Amino acid sequence: MAGRSRSGRAGRRGSSGGHRYPRSARVGQTLKEIIADELVRIGDERLEFVTITQIDVDDELNRAHVMFDSLAGEEGDAVIVEALDEHRVRLQSSIARQIRAKKTPILDFRPDDVIRSAERIDEILRADRERDQND
């Protein structure tokens, strides 16, 4: 028992490095992998060209905001959200089977506005370069 003093355990824990990322970020990454795999298995043609770009999980693991992008762009967002909502139960069941957690976060699907904004900026910069070359 002498080797199991409180200060010894705390010292080992502090020096081991622990987790580098918050739990919600680790869960988000795991959910991203599970959902991406499950979307392939679902085989819904509305989701064929959908990419899960990011998942933000709240600290209590109650909600997970699932961000996506697709080749359909903004015009296809409504159809994609509808399809993802239809498959929500299946996706959450798959998550519940594969993660070790007391509860499964409720999935909320949203287009990834960050990627869309970056694409718009890229288009503007490209147009500026072309205009400068033509001047």
C-alpha positions as CSV (number, residue, x, y, z in Angstrom):
1,M,0.0,0.0,0.0
2,A,2.9,2.4,0.5
3,G,3.3,2.7,-3.3
4,R,-0.4,3.8,-3.7
5,S,-0.3,7.1,-1.9
6,R,-2.5,9.9,-3.1
7,S,0.3,12.1,-4.0
8,G,1.9,9.2,-6.0
9,R,-1.3,8.6,-8.0
10,A,-1.8,12.3,-8.7
11,G,1.8,12.7,-9.8
12,R,1.6,9.8,-12.2
13,R,-1.7,11.1,-13.6
14,G,-0.2,14.5,-14.2
15,S,2.9,13.2,-15.8
16,S,1.2,10.7,-18.1
17,G,-0.1,13.5,-20.3
18,G,-3.7,12.5,-20.1
19,H,-6.1,13.2,-23.0
20,R,-5.0,16.0,-25.3
21,Y,-8.5,16.7,-26.5
22,P,-11.7,17.4,-24.6
23,R,-14.1,14.4,-24.4
24,S,-16.7,16.1,-26.6
25,A,-14.1,16.5,-29.4
26,R,-13.1,12.8,-29.2
27,V,-16.7,11.8,-29.2
28,G,-17.3,14.1,-32.2
29,Q,-14.5,12.4,-34.2
30,T,-15.9,8.9,-33.4
31,L,-19.4,10.0,-34.4
32,K,-18.1,11.4,-37.7
33,E,-16.5,8.0,-38.5
34,I,-19.6,6.0,-37.5
35,I,-22.0,8.2,-39.4
36,A,-19.8,8.3,-42.6
37,D,-19.6,4.5,-42.5
38,E,-23.4,4.1,-41.9
39,L,-24.2,6.5,-44.8
40,V,-22.4,4.2,-47.2
41,R,-24.4,1.2,-45.8
42,I,-27.7,3.1,-46.1
43,G,-27.5,3.4,-49.8
44,D,-29.9,6.3,-50.1
45,E,-29.2,8.0,-53.5
46,R,-30.0,11.4,-51.9
47,L,-26.9,10.9,-49.7
48,E,-24.5,9.6,-52.3
49,F,-22.3,12.7,-52.6
50,V,-22.6,13.9,-49.0
51,T,-19.5,14.4,-46.8
52,I,-19.7,14.7,-43.1
53,T,-17.3,17.6,-42.5
54,Q,-17.5,18.2,-38.7
55,I,-19.5,17.2,-35.7
56,D,-19.8,19.5,-32.7
57,V,-20.9,17.7,-29.5
58,D,-22.0,19.6,-26.4
59,D,-20.1,18.9,-23.2
60,E,-23.0,16.9,-21.7
61,L,-23.2,14.7,-24.9
62,N,-26.9,15.6,-25.3
63,R,-26.7,17.0,-28.8
64,A,-24.4,16.6,-31.8
65,H,-24.5,19.1,-34.6
66,V,-23.6,17.2,-37.7
67,M,-22.2,19.4,-40.5
68,F,-22.2,18.2,-44.0
69,D,-21.3,19.3,-47.5
70,S,-22.3,17.9,-50.9
71,L,-21.8,18.3,-54.6
72,A,-25.4,19.5,-54.8
73,G,-24.4,22.7,-53.0
74,E,-26.9,24.9,-51.3
75,E,-29.7,23.9,-53.7
76,G,-29.6,20.3,-52.4
77,D,-29.4,21.1,-48.7
78,A,-33.2,20.7,-48.0
79,V,-33.3,17.3,-49.6
80,I,-30.2,16.1,-47.8
81,V,-31.4,17.3,-44.4
82,E,-34.8,15.6,-45.1
83,A,-33.0,12.3,-46.0
84,L,-30.7,12.5,-42.9
85,D,-33.7,13.2,-40.7
86,E,-35.4,10.1,-42.1
87,H,-32.3,8.0,-41.2
88,R,-31.7,9.6,-37.8
89,V,-33.0,6.6,-35.8
90,R,-30.8,4.2,-37.7
91,L,-27.8,6.4,-37.4
92,Q,-28.3,6.9,-33.6
93,S,-28.8,3.1,-33.2
94,S,-25.5,2.5,-35.0
95,I,-23.8,5.0,-32.7
96,A,-25.3,3.5,-29.6
97,R,-23.9,0.1,-30.6
98,Q,-20.4,1.3,-31.3
99,I,-19.6,3.9,-28.6
100,R,-19.1,3.3,-24.9
101,A,-21.3,6.0,-23.4
102,K,-24.3,6.1,-21.1
103,K,-26.3,8.1,-23.7
104,T,-26.3,8.8,-27.4
105,P,-26.4,12.4,-28.4
106,I,-29.4,13.6,-30.5
107,L,-28.2,14.3,-34.0
108,D,-29.0,17.6,-35.6
109,F,-28.0,18.0,-39.3
110,R,-26.8,21.2,-40.8
111,P,-25.0,22.3,-44.0
112,D,-21.4,23.3,-43.3
113,D,-21.5,27.1,-43.7
114,V,-17.8,27.4,-43.0
115,I,-16.9,25.4,-46.1
116,R,-19.5,27.3,-48.2
117,S,-18.0,30.7,-47.0
118,A,-14.5,29.5,-48.0
119,E,-15.8,28.5,-51.4
120,R,-17.3,31.9,-52.0
121,I,-14.1,33.6,-50.9
122,D,-12.2,31.4,-53.3
123,E,-14.5,32.3,-56.1
124,I,-14.1,36.0,-55.4
125,L,-10.4,35.7,-55.3
126,R,-10.3,33.7,-58.5
127,A,-12.5,36.3,-60.3
128,D,-10.2,39.1,-59.1
129,R,-7.1,37.3,-60.4
130,E,-8.8,36.7,-63.8
131,R,-9.8,40.4,-64.0
132,D,-6.2,41.5,-63.1
133,Q,-4.8,39.2,-65.8
134,N,-7.2,40.7,-68.4
135,D,-6.4,44.3,-67.5
